[in-house]
Amino acid sequence: MTPDGDQYEAEQERIRFRRKSLGLEKEPREPDPKRPWGLALSGGGIRSATFCLGVLQALARARPPSHNNQEPSENPGLLPRFDYLSTVSGGGYIGAFFSSLFQPGRLHDQKVPTPETLDTACETRAYKAALDAYEVLRYEPPGRITTASPDSDPPIGKGPSAWLRENGRYLTPTGSGDMFYALAMTWRNWLSLHFVIGMPLLLVLTLVTLAKGALQTDVFNLSIGLILLLPLPFVLAYWLAIPGKNVDERPRLLNICSIATAAVAMVFAASGHVSTDPFVSKLCLAAATLIALSFVIYGALLLMLGIGSSTPSDDGLNANNVRNYRIHITRWLSSAIIVSATLLALAFVVTLAGELYAQLFTHNWITATSAGLLPVLIWIVRKLAWLKDEKPLPDWMLKLPLDALAMAGGVLMVLVLCLVWALFAQWIA
């Protein structure tokens, strides 16, 4: 490897050679080669590429005062003064196009040089390719790719500008045909998404609607009772496992807490059978049933831990001790809360859909409001999401709970989506 100084000197020599080949060293005000110029094209998609193309064209067409008497073909403009080109993203699109124009023989068919004149011929071809590249950027107006017979001697800039113009429409390169194709693909994806999400949702909502009709009761009030009662057996089962000295002991089915709880259950069961008040009788029997369910959960978890490990000191969550029992029962309690909350939400949606369905055909304003609510919610949630970017926000906006507002908007969007499918289930019913 050559030292860094040699690499830098070789680079400077190449810059001096390039400027000399283009006749730039004749300029009295030409900058020192040790201080090269660089041009950076920023990103931003096709918009940035279009803007950067205009900048390159303007630099190529600009004529320094000392070149006003030269022919356009002999004046490469201000663009050759830049020795380096740096691009990113959209700027890379037009930068790659511009760099490809410097390939010898790309715009003109040139003969392959013979070995005797290899160096001179390559320099000549490179010089001619550079002049052609700058001439392409001065060509106006941009050409078009047609099926007509090509010109016998078209302008040097017609073909590349036509190619760039046609391929710049990469989203719809064939015009209206691609627009309809993109529209069809958008609708296909939208319908597929709602089919994947909507079919399971419609099934669950239909089952809740059928249960509402079969039970002839208010499923919303029933689900409120469920969310209050379903976690209770798991809460009781948590305290049925009482350790003796520490939580690393094996849980025992019979202990002070389990015996006392069983006695309470038997008292409730007996009170339910002997009570003459129907309400008191049902309440006592329900309490006894909940306690019985807690024992079922307790026994099932003890059986699972006993199968997983036979010793209390085993590592991991399969160890048969009180500590792991309480970890597992807490997870089961969490799942019970999620299930009961989900059932409550579904019952609320079905109840709301039933009330709304009864008013849709008698109050037109309800229909219009329902149809326009979802787009408004989508706009609000997207606006809140944009505010969470790294852009600086006003002080008054920083005081707002943007995360809570975005969460509320997202929940409302899900509610409206579920409500639409629930209305469909109501219509089927």
Disulfide bonds with the S-S distance in Angstrom:
none
